[in-house]
Amino acid sequence: MPEIDYKTILPEGWSRPRGFAHAVVSGGTRSVRISGQLGKKDGQGEVSASSDFGTQWRYAMENLVTVLKAAGGEPKQIVMLRAYVTDIEAFKSSGAAIGEAWGATLGKHFPAMTLVQVSALIDPHARVEIEGEAILP
């Protein structure tokens, strides 16, 4: 698969962020915008009421990558992620599980990212929803 032009931006004097880039400059010919993916296995059914935050994060990331691959892309072509969580403290306390899920889906690729806490998501058991954008050559 052809490479895309991809460069992370770190303003002079700023500390390198952990787990994301402040901005990404990329070039390519096609863009893919991936709708929010919930933390349910293989994008099927409803979110399990018993699934913990880390599991939901992993499933949401796996679903996002599956949709991207179906569009002809690869994880390294993701330039932006937006994560919506219902409990920011659960996000903070699930760092190891989130890191493991990140490594399994994106490896050491860190696109620009926004993380916000919301009061609820469409599925009453959902704690995580992740959407993304990718640039394909």
Long-range contacts (C-beta under 8 A, 24 or more apart in sequence): 1-74, 1-137, 2-137, 3-137, 4-28, 4-76, 4-77, 4-135, 4-136, 4-137, 6-76, 6-77, 6-79, 6-135, 8-110, 17-110, 19-99, 19-102, 19-110, 19-113, 20-81, 20-110, 20-111, 20-112, 20-113, 21-110, 21-111, 21-112, 21-113, 22-112, 23-112, 24-79, 24-80, 24-111, 24-112, 26-79, 26-135, 27-135, 28-77, 28-135, 28-136, 28-137, 29-136, 29-137, 30-135, 30-136, 30-137, 31-133, 31-134, 31-135, 31-136, 32-68, 32-71, 32-73, 32-77, 32-133, 32-134, 32-135, 32-136, 33-131, 33-132, 33-133, 34-64, 34-67, 34-68, 34-71, 34-131, 34-132, 34-133, 34-134, 35-67, 35-131, 36-82, 36-84, 36-129, 36-130, 36-131, 37-61, 37-63, 37-64, 37-67, 37-129, 37-130, 37-131, 38-63, 38-121, 38-122, 38-123, 38-126, 38-128, 38-129, 39-126, 39-127, 39-128, 39-129, 40-123, 40-126, 42-66, 43-67, 46-123, 46-125, 47-123, 47-125, 47-126, 47-127, 48-125, 49-125, 51-125, 52-94, 52-97, 53-85, 53-87, 53-90, 53-91, 53-93, 53-94, 53-97, 53-127, 53-128, 54-94, 54-96, 54-97, 54-98, 54-100, 54-101, 55-97, 56-126, 56-127, 56-128, 57-91, 57-94, 57-97, 57-98, 57-101, 57-128, 57-130, 58-97, 58-100, 58-101, 58-104, 58-105, 60-128, 60-129, 60-130, 61-101, 61-102, 61-104, 61-105, 61-106, 61-130, 62-101, 62-104, 62-105, 64-105, 64-130, 64-131, 64-132, 65-105, 65-106, 68-132, 68-134, 71-134, 71-136, 72-136, 73-134, 73-136, 75-105, 75-106, 75-107, 75-109, 76-106, 76-107, 76-109, 77-134, 77-135, 77-136, 78-106, 78-109, 78-111, 78-132, 78-133, 78-134, 79-111, 79-112, 79-133, 79-134, 79-135, 80-111, 80-112, 80-113, 80-114, 80-132, 80-133, 81-111, 81-112, 81-113, 81-114, 81-130, 81-131, 81-132, 81-133, 82-113, 82-114, 82-115, 82-116, 82-130, 82-131, 82-132, 83-113, 83-114, 83-115, 83-116, 83-128, 83-129, 83-130, 84-116, 84-117, 84-118, 84-121, 84-128, 84-129, 84-130, 85-115, 85-116, 85-117, 85-118, 85-127, 85-128, 86-117, 86-118, 86-119, 86-120, 86-121, 86-126, 86-127, 86-128, 87-117, 87-127, 88-115, 88-117, 90-127, 91-115
